[in-house]
Amino acid sequence: MFSGGTYQEVARWLWNFLTSHAKRVDPRIEVVLDADDEREGKSYGARLSFRRQLGSPIEFEFHDVADHRGGLAWCSALAERTKSLARELVAGRGVTDVRTT
């Protein structure tokens, strides 16, 4: 497997990874990844989104993701965590309503 990479490469990998595992719970789930200028080179924020509902924020350190994205145990744990958060979101627990009026 692979590890390391630039901030943008790791962000793309993280978004794809979270999306693929969240959509296994429900294909309508989307991933919102925060990798703005303030975070560049340091961290990412992610949230799952389902039917205008946002799940709780998930924080990732850039170097942690870059160093472990090639590790089976780390990826397996993140996949399970993502699917668990997706199930909670679909069930309507622990979400924030983002509807605008």
HELIX and SHEET records of a PDB file:
HELIX    1   1 TYR A    7  ALA A   22  1                                  16    
HELIX    2   2 PHE A   62  HIS A   68  1                                   7    
HELIX    3   3 LEU A   72  ALA A   91  1                                  20    
SHEET    1   A 4 GLU A  30  ASP A  34  0                                        
SHEET    2   A 4 SER A  43  PHE A  50 -1                                        
SHEET    3   A 4 GLN A  53  LEU A  54 -1                                        
SHEET    4   A 4 THR A  96  ASP A  97 -1                                        
SHEET    1   B 3 GLU A  30  ASP A  34  0                                        
SHEET    2   B 3 SER A  43  PHE A  50 -1                                        
SHEET    3   B 3 ILE A  58  GLU A  61 -1                                        
END                                                                             
